[in-house]
């Protein structure tokens, strides 16, 4: 099924039922102007939605309709696709087995619908790793699950807000293991995925990428670790010889402190906190998490389940709302890129036409 770019069908997962995901969904779509841009389908149950609708007062009413047939959606309301009928005990702000179990069910049903072409894109609310690693979900998060589900060779976690884009070489692994998994092959794969995403998803023809070092002061010439000399620099030299605009390795603290990211289209960090701590500080809660490398579009807010404020009507929907907007924009950008590159004119033909004109 080709994406309906004019008004795409956006699938939305609940995230942990006791986190802030459902509150964000209700707050975001109580503004019905969003329904002019997309047709949302929330993978949950009426009972869960009604529980949070009573708990979260909104300026405008959150209206929804039920469906079990994605070919018969109401484009003027939020559509609730009931993934379960049974009662689920809800305890906002508490980590429970049920909160994770049904978060996984929402995700798995929505992802299958996306894979089947019944959705145009997917926006996921936050899950918690402590209660989602189940026998049928042995993953540390959304990204590795989506990689397996769509048979991708590799995927890339990319967070962005405006022109600030930060991608990660490694994601949810212990810091003690980062150096051992950092290889030339892995780094090359992540850089190439980042470059391709910048071209295809963001419309940047010749992306300029900054690559961080692994060690403090980028190894200080081998005095504080040698991964920069043995792994990172050789890969960058190879790509530069191919004409790619890839630079580094940079010392992460100085790079972000001096706002050097403003001179690049994207930044590639070696591990989770190296990239996400400065990103979330700069993005002020309006960043979006995007999974690059997939054949489909998936975005999410750049924060977690926030159990400390769940159920208190304190959650800020800014990042979640932006994830919806970006899913729509990414669909349009991919369609434009596919259109412009569908029948590329061969260089020889272009040169002949120039000579004859």
C-alpha positions in Angstrom: 0.0 0.0 0.0 1.4 3.4 -1.0 1.5 6.0 1.8 -1.4 8.5 1.8 0.8 11.5 2.0 -2.0 14.1 1.8 -3.5 12.8 5.1 -1.5 9.8 6.3 -2.7 7.1 8.7 -0.5 7.3 11.8 -0.4 4.4 14.2 0.2 5.3 17.9 1.2 2.9 20.6 0.3 3.4 24.3 3.7 2.9 25.8 3.7 1.7 29.5 0.1 1.9 30.7 1.2 3.4 34.0 3.5 6.0 32.4 2.7 9.3 30.7 2.1 7.9 27.2 -1.7 7.8 27.4 -1.8 11.3 29.0 0.4 12.6 26.1 -1.9 11.0 23.5 -5.1 12.6 25.0 -3.5 16.0 25.5 -2.1 16.0 21.9 -5.2 15.0 20.1 -7.6 17.0 22.2 -6.5 19.7 19.8 -8.5 18.5 16.8 -6.6 20.6 14.3 -4.1 17.7 14.2 -6.9 15.7 12.5 -6.5 18.0 9.5 -3.0 16.6 9.0 -3.4 12.9 9.7 -5.8 10.1 10.7 -4.6 8.8 14.1 -5.1 5.2 15.2 -4.3 4.4 18.8 -3.6 0.8 19.6 -5.2 0.4 23.1 -8.6 -0.4 24.5 -11.7 1.8 25.2 -11.4 1.1 28.9 -7.8 2.3 29.2 -8.6 5.4 27.1 -11.7 6.2 29.3 -9.7 5.8 32.5 -7.1 8.4 31.4 -9.7 10.7 29.7 -11.3 11.1 33.2 -7.9 11.5 34.9 -6.6 14.1 32.5 -8.8 17.2 32.0 -8.2 19.0 28.7 -9.3 22.4 27.4 -11.0 20.7 24.5 -12.8 17.3 24.6 -10.9 14.2 23.5 -13.4 12.4 21.1 -12.7 9.0 19.7 -14.3 6.2 17.7 -13.8 2.5 17.9 -12.5 0.3 15.1 -11.4 -3.2 14.3 -11.1 -2.6 10.6 -8.3 -0.2 9.4 -10.0 0.2 6.0 -13.0 1.9 7.7 -11.5 4.7 9.8 -13.1 8.0 10.8 -10.9 10.8 9.5 -12.6 13.3 11.8 -11.8 11.6 15.1 -9.2 9.7 16.9 -9.6 6.0 16.1 -9.1 3.4 18.9 -8.1 0.0 17.6 -9.0 -2.3 20.5 -6.0 -4.7 21.0 -7.6 -6.3 24.1 -11.1 -6.4 25.7 -10.2 -7.5 29.3 -9.9 -5.2 32.3 -6.4 -4.2 33.0 -5.4 -2.9 36.5 -4.0 0.6 36.1 -1.7 2.3 38.7 -0.3 5.5 37.2 3.3 6.1 38.3 3.9 2.5 39.3 6.1 -0.1 37.5 3.9 -3.2 37.2 3.8 -6.4 35.1 0.6 -5.4 33.5 1.9 -2.0 32.4 4.7 -3.6 30.4 2.7 -6.6 29.1 0.0 -4.5 27.4 2.6 -1.9 26.2 4.2 -4.8 24.3 0.8 -5.9 23.0 0.0 -2.5 21.7 3.4 -2.2 20.0 3.3 -5.7 18.4 -0.2 -5.2 17.0 0.6 -1.7 15.7 3.9 -2.9 14.1 2.2 -5.8 12.3 -0.3 -3.4 10.9 2.5 -1.1 9.8 4.3 -4.1 8.2 1.1 -5.1 6.4 0.8 -1.7 4.9 -2.3 -0.7 6.8 -0.5 2.3 8.4 1.7 4.9 6.8 3.9 5.6 9.9 4.2 4.7 13.6 4.6 6.9 16.6 5.5 5.1 19.8 5.0 6.2 23.4 7.7 5.3 25.9 8.1 1.8 27.4 10.2 0.7 30.4 12.9 -2.0 29.9 12.3 -3.5 33.4 8.8 -4.8 32.6 8.8 -5.3 28.8 11.5 -8.0 28.4 9.2 -10.9 28.1 9.5 -14.3 26.5 8.0 -13.0 23.2 9.8 -9.6 23.5 13.5 -10.2 24.3 14.5 -6.7 23.4 16.1 -3.7 25.2 13.8 -1.2 23.5 11.9 -0.2 20.4 14.9 0.1 18.1 16.2 -3.5 18.2 12.6 -4.9 18.0 11.9 -2.8 14.8 15.2 -3.9 13.3 14.2 -7.6 13.7 10.5 -7.0 12.7 11.5 -5.5 9.4 14.5 -7.6 8.7 16.9 -4.6 8.6 20.6 -5.3 8.4 21.2 -2.4 10.8 19.3 0.6 12.2 20.3 3.9 13.7 18.9 5.8 16.7 18.7 9.4 15.6 17.4 12.2 17.8 16.8 15.7 16.4 15.3 19.1 17.1 15.4 21.6 14.3 18.8 21.5 12.7 20.4 19.6 15.6 20.7 15.9 14.8 22.5 13.5 17.1 22.9 9.8 16.2 24.4 6.9 18.2 26.8 4.2 17.3 25.8 2.1 20.3 22.5 2.4 22.2 21.4 0.5 25.3 24.5 -1.3 26.3 26.7 -0.9 29.4 29.4 1.7 29.1 31.9 -1.0 30.1 31.1 -2.8 26.8 31.2 0.1 24.4 34.9 -0.1 23.5 34.7 -3.9 22.8 31.8 -3.6 20.3 33.2 -0.5 18.5 34.7 -1.9 15.3 35.5 -0.3 11.9 32.6 -2.3 10.4 30.1 -1.0 12.9 31.2 2.6 12.7 31.2 2.5 8.9 27.6 1.1 8.9 26.3 3.8 11.2 28.0 6.6 9.3 26.6 5.3 6.0 23.1 5.0 7.5 23.2 8.5 8.9 24.4 9.9 5.6 21.7 8.1 3.6 19.0 9.2 6.1 20.2 12.8 5.9 19.8 12.6 2.1 16.6 10.6 1.8 14.7 11.7 5.0 15.9 15.3 5.4 16.7 16.4 1.9 20.4 17.3 2.5 22.3 16.5 -0.7 25.8 16.7 0.6 25.6 16.1 4.4 28.4 17.2 6.7 28.8 14.9 9.6 30.8 15.3 12.8 32.0 12.1 14.6 32.9 12.1 18.3 35.8 10.3 19.9 35.2 7.6 22.4 37.7 8.6 25.1 38.1 11.9 27.0 39.8 14.5 24.8 39.3 12.1 21.9 42.1 10.0 23.3 44.6 12.8 23.5 46.8 11.3 20.8 46.7 7.8 22.3 47.5 8.8 25.9 43.9 8.2 27.1 42.9 5.3 25.0 43.7 4.4 21.3 40.3 3.7 19.8 40.4 7.1 18.0 43.7 6.1 16.3 42.9 2.4 15.6 39.2 2.5 14.7 37.6 5.9 14.3 40.3 7.9 12.3 41.0 5.1 9.8 37.2 4.9 8.9 37.0 8.7 8.6 40.1 8.8 6.4 38.6 6.1 4.1 35.3 8.0 3.7 37.1 11.3 3.1 39.1 9.7 0.3 35.7 8.8 -1.2 34.7 12.5 -1.1 32.3 12.3 1.9 32.1 15.2 4.3 32.8 13.3 7.5 35.1 14.9 10.1 36.6 14.1 13.5 37.1 12.5 15.9 36.2 15.4 18.2 36.3 15.7 21.9 32.6 15.6 22.9 32.8 18.1 25.8 34.5 20.8 23.8 32.4 20.1 20.7 29.1 20.7 22.4 30.3 23.4 24.8 31.5 25.5 21.8 28.3 24.9 19.8 30.4 23.4 17.0 27.3 21.3 16.1 25.9 24.4 14.4 28.5 23.8 11.6 27.3 20.3 10.8 24.2 18.6 9.5 24.5 15.8 12.1 26.6 14.5 14.9 27.5 10.8 15.5 28.2 10.0 19.2 29.9 6.7 20.3 27.5 5.8 23.1 24.1 6.7 24.6 24.9 9.4 27.2 27.7 11.0 25.2 25.0 12.1 22.6 21.8 12.2 24.6 22.9 14.3 27.6 23.9 17.3 25.5 21.0 16.8 23.0 18.3 16.8 25.7 19.9 19.8 27.4 19.9 21.7 24.1 16.5 20.5 22.8 14.5 21.6 25.8 12.1 18.8 25.7 11.0 19.2 22.1 13.3 16.6 20.5 12.2 13.6 18.4 13.6 10.1 18.3 13.7 8.6 14.8 14.8 5.1 13.8 16.8 5.5 10.6 17.6 2.5 8.4 14.1 1.1 8.3 11.9 0.8 5.2 9.1 2.5 7.3 8.8 5.7 9.4 8.9 5.4 13.2 9.2 8.4 15.5 8.8 8.8 19.3 9.3 11.5 21.9 12.8 11.9 23.3 11.9 11.1 26.9 10.9 8.0 29.0 7.9 6.9 30.9 8.3 9.6 33.6 6.6 7.5 36.4 7.3 10.4 38.8 4.7 12.6 37.2 2.4 10.0 35.6 -1.3 10.5 36.4 -0.7 14.0 37.8 -1.7 16.0 34.7 1.9 17.4 34.6 3.3 15.7 31.4 4.3 18.1 28.7 3.1 16.8 25.3 5.5 19.0 23.2 7.9 16.2 22.3 5.1 13.8 21.5 3.3 16.3 19.4 6.5 17.0 17.5 6.9 13.3 16.9 3.5 13.3 15.1 4.5 16.3 13.0 7.8 14.8 12.1 6.3 11.4 11.1 4.1 13.4 8.6 7.1 15.5 7.4 9.3 12.4 7.0 6.7 10.6 4.9 6.5 13.6 2.6 10.3 14.0 2.3 10.7 10.3 1.5 8.1 10.5 -1.2 9.8 13.6 -2.7 13.1 11.9 -2.7 11.7 8.8 -4.3 10.0 10.9 -7.0 13.2 12.9 -7.8 15.4 9.8 -7.9 13.1 7.4 -9.7 14.4 8.0 -13.2 17.8 9.7 -12.8 19.3 11.0 -16.0 22.7 9.4 -16.9 25.7 11.8 -16.8 26.6 11.0 -20.4 23.1 11.9 -21.6 23.2 15.1 -19.6 26.5 16.1 -21.2 25.3 15.4 -24.7 22.2 17.5 -24.1 24.3 20.3 -22.9 26.6 20.1 -26.0 23.6 20.1 -28.3 21.9 23.1 -26.6 
